[in-house]
């Protein structure tokens, strides 16, 4: 019998960052988020670069996209609250892929 708590799930976290951020600041944000995700393992990290937005978000017409593939049991409960509190992250999407 398999315990439900031991099931590994896959997640994808997509971050949309302000384009005015310097590379060092972007790295600092990603490192902070890595600390927030705790026991989840990052299986893939993809910097998709700067893209033009379809419509302005928080007065920005373009943004830097980052994608993190995560693996683990559960996402920390306060992760999305912490992400939304950061002004340099203008949008995010957290999906459970498996």
Chimera marker file (.cmm) of the C-alpha trace (Angstrom):
<marker_set name="trace">
<marker id="1" x="0.000" y="0.000" z="0.000" r="1" g="1" b="0" radius="0.5"/>
<marker id="2" x="1.320" y="3.458" z="-0.933" r="1" g="1" b="0" radius="0.5"/>
<marker id="3" x="1.092" y="6.268" z="1.575" r="1" g="1" b="0" radius="0.5"/>
<marker id="4" x="-0.331" y="9.468" z="0.117" r="1" g="1" b="0" radius="0.5"/>
<marker id="5" x="2.304" y="11.636" z="1.794" r="1" g="1" b="0" radius="0.5"/>
<marker id="6" x="5.131" y="9.818" z="-0.015" r="1" g="1" b="0" radius="0.5"/>
<marker id="7" x="3.838" y="10.561" z="-3.518" r="1" g="1" b="0" radius="0.5"/>
<marker id="8" x="6.166" y="12.860" z="-5.449" r="1" g="1" b="0" radius="0.5"/>
<marker id="9" x="4.369" y="15.509" z="-7.467" r="1" g="1" b="0" radius="0.5"/>
<marker id="10" x="5.695" y="17.700" z="-10.261" r="1" g="1" b="0" radius="0.5"/>
<marker id="11" x="5.025" y="21.425" z="-10.361" r="1" g="1" b="0" radius="0.5"/>
<marker id="12" x="5.872" y="24.251" z="-12.736" r="1" g="1" b="0" radius="0.5"/>
<marker id="13" x="6.363" y="27.783" z="-11.453" r="1" g="1" b="0" radius="0.5"/>
<marker id="14" x="6.455" y="30.551" z="-14.064" r="1" g="1" b="0" radius="0.5"/>
<marker id="15" x="7.536" y="33.998" z="-12.913" r="1" g="1" b="0" radius="0.5"/>
<marker id="16" x="7.027" y="37.220" z="-14.846" r="1" g="1" b="0" radius="0.5"/>
<marker id="17" x="9.546" y="39.812" z="-13.650" r="1" g="1" b="0" radius="0.5"/>
<marker id="18" x="9.956" y="43.512" z="-14.317" r="1" g="1" b="0" radius="0.5"/>
<marker id="19" x="12.279" y="44.095" z="-17.296" r="1" g="1" b="0" radius="0.5"/>
<marker id="20" x="14.069" y="46.963" z="-15.541" r="1" g="1" b="0" radius="0.5"/>
<marker id="21" x="15.698" y="44.558" z="-13.057" r="1" g="1" b="0" radius="0.5"/>
<marker id="22" x="19.422" y="44.053" z="-13.368" r="1" g="1" b="0" radius="0.5"/>
<marker id="23" x="20.775" y="40.498" z="-13.751" r="1" g="1" b="0" radius="0.5"/>
<marker id="24" x="22.046" y="40.482" z="-10.158" r="1" g="1" b="0" radius="0.5"/>
<marker id="25" x="18.621" y="41.480" z="-8.843" r="1" g="1" b="0" radius="0.5"/>
<marker id="26" x="16.939" y="38.728" z="-10.897" r="1" g="1" b="0" radius="0.5"/>
<marker id="27" x="19.363" y="36.172" z="-9.499" r="1" g="1" b="0" radius="0.5"/>
<marker id="28" x="18.671" y="37.442" z="-5.985" r="1" g="1" b="0" radius="0.5"/>
<marker id="29" x="14.901" y="37.010" z="-6.500" r="1" g="1" b="0" radius="0.5"/>
<marker id="30" x="15.361" y="33.469" z="-7.831" r="1" g="1" b="0" radius="0.5"/>
<marker id="31" x="17.627" y="32.586" z="-4.887" r="1" g="1" b="0" radius="0.5"/>
<marker id="32" x="15.027" y="33.974" z="-2.480" r="1" g="1" b="0" radius="0.5"/>
<marker id="33" x="12.284" y="31.887" z="-4.095" r="1" g="1" b="0" radius="0.5"/>
<marker id="34" x="14.508" y="28.803" z="-3.932" r="1" g="1" b="0" radius="0.5"/>
<marker id="35" x="14.703" y="29.389" z="-0.192" r="1" g="1" b="0" radius="0.5"/>
<marker id="36" x="10.911" y="29.723" z="0.023" r="1" g="1" b="0" radius="0.5"/>
<marker id="37" x="10.210" y="26.433" z="-1.770" r="1" g="1" b="0" radius="0.5"/>
<marker id="38" x="12.113" y="24.570" z="0.924" r="1" g="1" b="0" radius="0.5"/>
<marker id="39" x="12.198" y="20.814" z="0.441" r="1" g="1" b="0" radius="0.5"/>
<marker id="40" x="11.022" y="20.849" z="-3.186" r="1" g="1" b="0" radius="0.5"/>
<marker id="41" x="13.733" y="19.833" z="-5.638" r="1" g="1" b="0" radius="0.5"/>
<marker id="42" x="14.325" y="22.032" z="-8.704" r="1" g="1" b="0" radius="0.5"/>
<marker id="43" x="14.642" y="19.689" z="-11.673" r="1" g="1" b="0" radius="0.5"/>
<marker id="44" x="14.912" y="22.358" z="-14.375" r="1" g="1" b="0" radius="0.5"/>
<marker id="45" x="15.418" y="26.114" z="-14.447" r="1" g="1" b="0" radius="0.5"/>
<marker id="46" x="14.738" y="27.991" z="-17.673" r="1" g="1" b="0" radius="0.5"/>
<marker id="47" x="15.298" y="31.702" z="-18.348" r="1" g="1" b="0" radius="0.5"/>
<marker id="48" x="12.985" y="32.405" z="-21.280" r="1" g="1" b="0" radius="0.5"/>
<marker id="49" x="14.214" y="35.960" z="-21.674" r="1" g="1" b="0" radius="0.5"/>
<marker id="50" x="12.376" y="39.213" z="-22.274" r="1" g="1" b="0" radius="0.5"/>
<marker id="51" x="9.071" y="39.093" z="-24.113" r="1" g="1" b="0" radius="0.5"/>
<marker id="52" x="6.548" y="41.743" z="-25.122" r="1" g="1" b="0" radius="0.5"/>
<marker id="53" x="3.314" y="41.504" z="-23.138" r="1" g="1" b="0" radius="0.5"/>
<marker id="54" x="-0.060" y="41.366" z="-24.910" r="1" g="1" b="0" radius="0.5"/>
<marker id="55" x="-1.330" y="44.098" z="-22.629" r="1" g="1" b="0" radius="0.5"/>
<marker id="56" x="0.343" y="46.297" z="-19.988" r="1" g="1" b="0" radius="0.5"/>
<marker id="57" x="0.659" y="44.765" z="-16.524" r="1" g="1" b="0" radius="0.5"/>
<marker id="58" x="1.486" y="47.178" z="-13.702" r="1" g="1" b="0" radius="0.5"/>
<marker id="59" x="2.484" y="49.753" z="-16.343" r="1" g="1" b="0" radius="0.5"/>
<marker id="60" x="5.033" y="47.380" z="-17.961" r="1" g="1" b="0" radius="0.5"/>
<marker id="61" x="4.823" y="46.545" z="-21.683" r="1" g="1" b="0" radius="0.5"/>
<marker id="62" x="7.460" y="43.783" z="-21.584" r="1" g="1" b="0" radius="0.5"/>
<marker id="63" x="8.701" y="41.338" z="-18.962" r="1" g="1" b="0" radius="0.5"/>
<marker id="64" x="11.336" y="38.700" z="-18.209" r="1" g="1" b="0" radius="0.5"/>
<marker id="65" x="9.981" y="35.150" z="-17.998" r="1" g="1" b="0" radius="0.5"/>
<marker id="66" x="11.501" y="32.468" z="-15.760" r="1" g="1" b="0" radius="0.5"/>
<marker id="67" x="10.318" y="28.880" z="-15.425" r="1" g="1" b="0" radius="0.5"/>
<marker id="68" x="11.143" y="26.461" z="-12.602" r="1" g="1" b="0" radius="0.5"/>
<marker id="69" x="10.265" y="22.759" z="-12.754" r="1" g="1" b="0" radius="0.5"/>
<marker id="70" x="9.790" y="21.476" z="-9.197" r="1" g="1" b="0" radius="0.5"/>
<marker id="71" x="9.426" y="18.021" z="-7.696" r="1" g="1" b="0" radius="0.5"/>
<marker id="72" x="8.273" y="17.145" z="-4.205" r="1" g="1" b="0" radius="0.5"/>
<marker id="73" x="5.376" y="16.262" z="-1.977" r="1" g="1" b="0" radius="0.5"/>
<marker id="74" x="3.717" y="19.616" z="-1.277" r="1" g="1" b="0" radius="0.5"/>
<marker id="75" x="4.238" y="23.282" z="-2.069" r="1" g="1" b="0" radius="0.5"/>
<marker id="76" x="4.654" y="25.442" z="1.063" r="1" g="1" b="0" radius="0.5"/>
<marker id="77" x="1.317" y="27.014" z="1.986" r="1" g="1" b="0" radius="0.5"/>
<marker id="78" x="2.620" y="30.594" z="2.067" r="1" g="1" b="0" radius="0.5"/>
<marker id="79" x="4.619" y="30.428" z="-1.195" r="1" g="1" b="0" radius="0.5"/>
<marker id="80" x="2.087" y="32.230" z="-3.370" r="1" g="1" b="0" radius="0.5"/>
<marker id="81" x="1.447" y="34.869" z="-0.693" r="1" g="1" b="0" radius="0.5"/>
<marker id="82" x="5.185" y="35.607" z="-0.532" r="1" g="1" b="0" radius="0.5"/>
<marker id="83" x="5.449" y="35.761" z="-4.337" r="1" g="1" b="0" radius="0.5"/>
<marker id="84" x="2.525" y="38.204" z="-4.568" r="1" g="1" b="0" radius="0.5"/>
<marker id="85" x="4.117" y="40.418" z="-1.899" r="1" g="1" b="0" radius="0.5"/>
<marker id="86" x="7.235" y="40.941" z="-4.053" r="1" g="1" b="0" radius="0.5"/>
<marker id="87" x="6.752" y="44.050" z="-6.241" r="1" g="1" b="0" radius="0.5"/>
<marker id="88" x="9.346" y="42.939" z="-8.806" r="1" g="1" b="0" radius="0.5"/>
<marker id="89" x="7.274" y="39.865" z="-9.718" r="1" g="1" b="0" radius="0.5"/>
<marker id="90" x="4.388" y="41.231" z="-11.777" r="1" g="1" b="0" radius="0.5"/>
<marker id="91" x="2.710" y="37.844" z="-12.427" r="1" g="1" b="0" radius="0.5"/>
<marker id="92" x="3.215" y="34.190" z="-11.540" r="1" g="1" b="0" radius="0.5"/>
<marker id="93" x="1.662" y="30.843" z="-12.355" r="1" g="1" b="0" radius="0.5"/>
<marker id="94" x="2.021" y="27.722" z="-10.233" r="1" g="1" b="0" radius="0.5"/>
<marker id="95" x="0.729" y="24.497" z="-11.802" r="1" g="1" b="0" radius="0.5"/>
<marker id="96" x="0.776" y="20.907" z="-10.657" r="1" g="1" b="0" radius="0.5"/>
<marker id="97" x="1.812" y="18.998" z="-13.773" r="1" g="1" b="0" radius="0.5"/>
<marker id="98" x="1.655" y="15.454" z="-12.362" r="1" g="1" b="0" radius="0.5"/>
<link id1="1" id2="2" r="1" g="1" b="0" radius="0.2"/>
<link id1="2" id2="3" r="1" g="1" b="0" radius="0.2"/>
<link id1="3" id2="4" r="1" g="1" b="0" radius="0.2"/>
<link id1="4" id2="5" r="1" g="1" b="0" radius="0.2"/>
<link id1="5" id2="6" r="1" g="1" b="0" radius="0.2"/>
<link id1="6" id2="7" r="1" g="1" b="0" radius="0.2"/>
<link id1="7" id2="8" r="1" g="1" b="0" radius="0.2"/>
<link id1="8" id2="9" r="1" g="1" b="0" radius="0.2"/>
<link id1="9" id2="10" r="1" g="1" b="0" radius="0.2"/>
<link id1="10" id2="11" r="1" g="1" b="0" radius="0.2"/>
<link id1="11" id2="12" r="1" g="1" b="0" radius="0.2"/>
<link id1="12" id2="13" r="1" g="1" b="0" radius="0.2"/>
<link id1="13" id2="14" r="1" g="1" b="0" radius="0.2"/>
<link id1="14" id2="15" r="1" g="1" b="0" radius="0.2"/>
<link id1="15" id2="16" r="1" g="1" b="0" radius="0.2"/>
<link id1="16" id2="17" r="1" g="1" b="0" radius="0.2"/>
<link id1="17" id2="18" r="1" g="1" b="0" radius="0.2"/>
<link id1="18" id2="19" r="1" g="1" b="0" radius="0.2"/>
<link id1="19" id2="20" r="1" g="1" b="0" radius="0.2"/>
<link id1="20" id2="21" r="1" g="1" b="0" radius="0.2"/>
<link id1="21" id2="22" r="1" g="1" b="0" radius="0.2"/>
<link id1="22" id2="23" r="1" g="1" b="0" radius="0.2"/>
<link id1="23" id2="24" r="1" g="1" b="0" radius="0.2"/>
<link id1="24" id2="25" r="1" g="1" b="0" radius="0.2"/>
<link id1="25" id2="26" r="1" g="1" b="0" radius="0.2"/>
<link id1="26" id2="27" r="1" g="1" b="0" radius="0.2"/>
<link id1="27" id2="28" r="1" g="1" b="0" radius="0.2"/>
<link id1="28" id2="29" r="1" g="1" b="0" radius="0.2"/>
<link id1="29" id2="30" r="1" g="1" b="0" radius="0.2"/>
<link id1="30" id2="31" r="1" g="1" b="0" radius="0.2"/>
<link id1="31" id2="32" r="1" g="1" b="0" radius="0.2"/>
<link id1="32" id2="33" r="1" g="1" b="0" radius="0.2"/>
<link id1="33" id2="34" r="1" g="1" b="0" radius="0.2"/>
<link id1="34" id2="35" r="1" g="1" b="0" radius="0.2"/>
<link id1="35" id2="36" r="1" g="1" b="0" radius="0.2"/>
<link id1="36" id2="37" r="1" g="1" b="0" radius="0.2"/>
<link id1="37" id2="38" r="1" g="1" b="0" radius="0.2"/>
<link id1="38" id2="39" r="1" g="1" b="0" radius="0.2"/>
<link id1="39" id2="40" r="1" g="1" b="0" radius="0.2"/>
<link id1="40" id2="41" r="1" g="1" b="0" radius="0.2"/>
<link id1="41" id2="42" r="1" g="1" b="0" radius="0.2"/>
<link id1="42" id2="43" r="1" g="1" b="0" radius="0.2"/>
<link id1="43" id2="44" r="1" g="1" b="0" radius="0.2"/>
<link id1="44" id2="45" r="1" g="1" b="0" radius="0.2"/>
<link id1="45" id2="46" r="1" g="1" b="0" radius="0.2"/>
<link id1="46" id2="47" r="1" g="1" b="0" radius="0.2"/>
<link id1="47" id2="48" r="1" g="1" b="0" radius="0.2"/>
<link id1="48" id2="49" r="1" g="1" b="0" radius="0.2"/>
<link id1="49" id2="50" r="1" g="1" b="0" radius="0.2"/>
<link id1="50" id2="51" r="1" g="1" b="0" radius="0.2"/>
<link id1="51" id2="52" r="1" g="1" b="0" radius="0.2"/>
<link id1="52" id2="53" r="1" g="1" b="0" radius="0.2"/>
<link id1="53" id2="54" r="1" g="1" b="0" radius="0.2"/>
<link id1="54" id2="55" r="1" g="1" b="0" radius="0.2"/>
<link id1="55" id2="56" r="1" g="1" b="0" radius="0.2"/>
<link id1="56" id2="57" r="1" g="1" b="0" radius="0.2"/>
<link id1="57" id2="58" r="1" g="1" b="0" radius="0.2"/>
<link id1="58" id2="59" r="1" g="1" b="0" radius="0.2"/>
<link id1="59" id2="60" r="1" g="1" b="0" radius="0.2"/>
<link id1="60" id2="61" r="1" g="1" b="0" radius="0.2"/>
<link id1="61" id2="62" r="1" g="1" b="0" radius="0.2"/>
<link id1="62" id2="63" r="1" g="1" b="0" radius="0.2"/>
<link id1="63" id2="64" r="1" g="1" b="0" radius="0.2"/>
<link id1="64" id2="65" r="1" g="1" b="0" radius="0.2"/>
<link id1="65" id2="66" r="1" g="1" b="0" radius="0.2"/>
<link id1="66" id2="67" r="1" g="1" b="0" radius="0.2"/>
<link id1="67" id2="68" r="1" g="1" b="0" radius="0.2"/>
<link id1="68" id2="69" r="1" g="1" b="0" radius="0.2"/>
<link id1="69" id2="70" r="1" g="1" b="0" radius="0.2"/>
<link id1="70" id2="71" r="1" g="1" b="0" radius="0.2"/>
<link id1="71" id2="72" r="1" g="1" b="0" radius="0.2"/>
<link id1="72" id2="73" r="1" g="1" b="0" radius="0.2"/>
<link id1="73" id2="74" r="1" g="1" b="0" radius="0.2"/>
<link id1="74" id2="75" r="1" g="1" b="0" radius="0.2"/>
<link id1="75" id2="76" r="1" g="1" b="0" radius="0.2"/>
<link id1="76" id2="77" r="1" g="1" b="0" radius="0.2"/>
<link id1="77" id2="78" r="1" g="1" b="0" radius="0.2"/>
<link id1="78" id2="79" r="1" g="1" b="0" radius="0.2"/>
<link id1="79" id2="80" r="1" g="1" b="0" radius="0.2"/>
<link id1="80" id2="81" r="1" g="1" b="0" radius="0.2"/>
<link id1="81" id2="82" r="1" g="1" b="0" radius="0.2"/>
<link id1="82" id2="83" r="1" g="1" b="0" radius="0.2"/>
<link id1="83" id2="84" r="1" g="1" b="0" radius="0.2"/>
<link id1="84" id2="85" r="1" g="1" b="0" radius="0.2"/>
<link id1="85" id2="86" r="1" g="1" b="0" radius="0.2"/>
<link id1="86" id2="87" r="1" g="1" b="0" radius="0.2"/>
<link id1="87" id2="88" r="1" g="1" b="0" radius="0.2"/>
<link id1="88" id2="89" r="1" g="1" b="0" radius="0.2"/>
<link id1="89" id2="90" r="1" g="1" b="0" radius="0.2"/>
<link id1="90" id2="91" r="1" g="1" b="0" radius="0.2"/>
<link id1="91" id2="92" r="1" g="1" b="0" radius="0.2"/>
<link id1="92" id2="93" r="1" g="1" b="0" radius="0.2"/>
<link id1="93" id2="94" r="1" g="1" b="0" radius="0.2"/>
<link id1="94" id2="95" r="1" g="1" b="0" radius="0.2"/>
<link id1="95" id2="96" r="1" g="1" b="0" radius="0.2"/>
<link id1="96" id2="97" r="1" g="1" b="0" radius="0.2"/>
<link id1="97" id2="98" r="1" g="1" b="0" radius="0.2"/>
</marker_set>
